[in-house]
Amino acid sequence: MSTVLEIADLKRLAQRRVPKMFFDYADSGAWTESTYRANESDFAKIKLRQRVLVDMTDRSLASTMIGQNVAMPVALSPTGLAGMQHADGEILAAQAAAEFGVPFTLSTMSICSIEDVAEATKKPFWFQLYVMKDRDFVRNLIERAKAAGCSALVLTLDLQILGQRHKDLRNGLSAPPKFTPKHIWQMMTRPQWCLGMMGTQRRTFRNIAGHAKGVSDLSSLSSWTAEQFDPKLNWDDVEWIKNLWGGPLILKGILDEEDALMAAKTGADAIIVSNHGGRQLDGAPSSISMLPRIVDTVGDKVEIHLDGGIRSGQDVLKAVALGAKGTYIGRPFLYGLGAMGKAGVTKALEIIAREADVTMALCGKRRITDVDASILHKD
Ligand SMILES: Cc1cc2nc3c(=O)[nH]c(=O)nc-3n(C[C@H](O)[C@H](O)[C@H](O)COP(=O)(O)O)c2cc1C
């Protein structure tokens, strides 16, 4: 295997090992993908201050997110179909995250179910909720997350309707899925992936299958799912969910100061500044460019997290310096998963931790909890 030094190496490996339609599903954004690109490229515009002759011994990336200890302030984002990047993907990623000491967030649209992940891991994980029109199903999901001991609920607010990704449509990754000879060929040319998939029963949306009314096969399941996102979702629903859940709540998908104020008023434990990794509103600004304004507006009222475009430990430090108490990685861990399963997710976390640690030292800081805007150039 070629040397893996950075997240881009894992991405290249994943591209070779994951069937094209699923690799593209991860590596795509809405429409022209301008927001997806900006999420990454805006990090590069932020410059770090190089410091010298500062004591750099005894460094630590340890911190907290919503009061929970983390080995570094980097959680794994909820991502649908992670179990299609690699067989049993969510279980493997959850195990890697738990061993590393960072939170794993299971998506509503996962392949492995809440119960599958709970059974295969020892530490509590976080659960991400999409509010579906079928509120009985939502109530039941929340109960299942509680029963599984999930230690936070991440409520996604920016997917009332689905953004369009051209790559997915061109690949025929639609609801219901259309399996053509092209797909079969894409899978056959990835024999390791196929072997993994043949060795698991987990090949459908297991949080939904068997739990939603009127869902019997893959076709009805996909159609149900596509129709279930609720365009009427509103702030009263957030209150309803908060009361039903009763535990730590994180609101995901805030990109605007006015929405941040509304979100802070709900009493949630944290908000995630996010544009869904550039997969929803193409043309929206990058997450990192909006972070300082949102911190100015509600930084004294609620804990602020950020996702979107983090590809290195340097990016993590920049987000922390601009006021994020925590960050999340989506594609970096999916690339690791597609490339090498659990070992690849661990590798992604190790790469990011090492980069964050060295960068922190060269900026003259020893603890990530002391990192602030002083590590950044002002102009
Ligand atoms: C393949 C993929 C699937 C995703 N599925 C979900 C999901 O089910 N729920 C959700 O809240 N966000 C989902 N997201 C968005 C991520 O949680 C996160 O906001 C985004 O990936 C962060 O950007 P990054 O990939 O640049 O790190 C998904 C992102 C990707 C790439």
The ligand as an ORCA input file, in Angstrom:
! r2SCAN-3c Opt
* xyz 0 1
  C     -21.958     11.259      2.133
  C     -22.542     12.236      3.110
  C     -23.728     11.913      3.730
  C     -24.275     12.798      4.672
  N     -25.417     12.438      5.345
  C     -25.860     13.224      6.346
  C     -26.927     12.804      7.182
  O     -27.460     11.710      7.025
  N     -27.344     13.645      8.164
  C     -26.760     14.867      8.374
  O     -27.171     15.589      9.276
  N     -25.733     15.272      7.617
  C     -25.261     14.494      6.628
  N     -24.191     14.887      5.888
  C     -23.505     16.149      6.219
  C     -22.432     15.908      7.273
  O     -22.996     15.585      8.520
  C     -21.537     17.144      7.477
  O     -22.344     18.275      7.669
  C     -20.589     17.383      6.315
  O     -20.153     16.170      5.743
  C     -19.380     18.168      6.801
  O     -18.555     18.501      5.749
  P     -17.223     17.674      5.329
  O     -17.704     16.438      4.651
  O     -16.557     18.631      4.410
  O     -16.439     17.387      6.582
  C     -23.627     14.028      4.939
  C     -22.429     14.333      4.295
  C     -21.877     13.442      3.396
  C     -20.573     13.794      2.739
*
